[in-house]
């Protein structure tokens, strides 16, 4: 997959994960699968980006 396809997949997975968390009761198997796919997609995106672009803007904000 190229970067554009991966970004599309990343945003689709984030949306699906948000929907899964809103569902009652939670389907933990689905949530786990989506989270795993999201992490794998993030790693692939990071692998494709040049090193000087990897740290310019985070894809997700981290609350501290």
C-alpha positions as a Markdown table, in Angstrom:
| # | Residue | x | y | z |
|---|---|---|---|---|
| 1 | Unk | 0.0 | 0.0 | 0.0 |
| 2 | Unk | 1.1 | 3.5 | -0.6 |
| 3 | Unk | 1.0 | 6.3 | 2.0 |
| 4 | Unk | -2.4 | 7.7 | 0.7 |
| 5 | Unk | -4.0 | 4.3 | 1.0 |
| 6 | Unk | -2.6 | 3.7 | 4.4 |
| 7 | Unk | -3.8 | 7.1 | 5.6 |
| 8 | Unk | -7.3 | 6.2 | 4.3 |
| 9 | Unk | -7.2 | 2.9 | 6.2 |
| 10 | Unk | -5.9 | 4.7 | 9.3 |
| 11 | Unk | -8.8 | 7.1 | 9.4 |
| 12 | Unk | -11.4 | 4.4 | 8.6 |
| 13 | Unk | -10.0 | 2.2 | 11.4 |
| 14 | Unk | -10.1 | 5.2 | 13.9 |
| 15 | Unk | -13.7 | 5.8 | 12.9 |
| 16 | Unk | -14.7 | 2.1 | 13.3 |
| 17 | Unk | -12.9 | 2.0 | 16.7 |
| 18 | Unk | -14.8 | 5.0 | 17.9 |
| 19 | Unk | -18.1 | 3.4 | 16.8 |
| 20 | Unk | -17.1 | 0.1 | 18.5 |
| 21 | Unk | -16.5 | 2.0 | 21.8 |
| 22 | Unk | -19.9 | 3.7 | 21.6 |
| 23 | Unk | -21.7 | 0.4 | 21.1 |
| 24 | Unk | -23.3 | -1.2 | 24.2 |
| 25 | Unk | -22.3 | -3.8 | 25.2 |
| 26 | Unk | -18.7 | -3.5 | 24.0 |
| 27 | Unk | -17.6 | -6.2 | 21.6 |
| 28 | Unk | -14.1 | -6.6 | 23.1 |
| 29 | Unk | -12.9 | -8.9 | 20.3 |
| 30 | Unk | -13.8 | -6.3 | 17.7 |
| 31 | Unk | -12.2 | -3.5 | 19.7 |
| 32 | Unk | -9.0 | -5.6 | 20.1 |
| 33 | Unk | -8.9 | -6.4 | 16.4 |
| 34 | Unk | -9.4 | -2.8 | 15.4 |
| 35 | Unk | -6.8 | -1.6 | 17.8 |
| 36 | Unk | -4.3 | -4.1 | 16.5 |
| 37 | Unk | -5.0 | -3.2 | 12.9 |
| 38 | Unk | -4.7 | 0.5 | 13.8 |
| 39 | Unk | -1.3 | 0.0 | 15.5 |
| 40 | Unk | 0.0 | -2.0 | 12.5 |
| 41 | Unk | -1.2 | 0.7 | 10.1 |
| 42 | Unk | 0.5 | 3.4 | 12.2 |
| 43 | Unk | 3.8 | 1.4 | 12.1 |
| 44 | Unk | 3.5 | 1.0 | 8.3 |
| 45 | Unk | 2.9 | 4.8 | 7.9 |
| 46 | Unk | 5.9 | 5.6 | 10.0 |
| 47 | Unk | 8.0 | 3.2 | 8.0 |
| 48 | Unk | 7.1 | 4.9 | 4.7 |
| 49 | Unk | 7.6 | 8.5 | 5.9 |
| 50 | Unk | 11.0 | 10.0 | 5.5 |
| 51 | Unk | 12.8 | 10.4 | 8.9 |
| 52 | Unk | 12.7 | 14.2 | 8.8 |
| 53 | Unk | 8.9 | 14.1 | 8.5 |
| 54 | Unk | 8.2 | 11.5 | 11.2 |
| 55 | Unk | 8.4 | 14.0 | 14.1 |
| 56 | Unk | 7.0 | 17.2 | 12.5 |
| 57 | Unk | 3.3 | 16.6 | 13.6 |
| 58 | Unk | 2.0 | 13.7 | 15.6 |
| 59 | Unk | -0.9 | 11.8 | 14.0 |
| 60 | Unk | -2.7 | 11.6 | 17.3 |
| 61 | Unk | -2.4 | 14.0 | 20.3 |
| 62 | Unk | -1.4 | 12.5 | 23.5 |
| 63 | Unk | -3.0 | 13.8 | 26.7 |
| 64 | Unk | -0.5 | 14.4 | 29.5 |
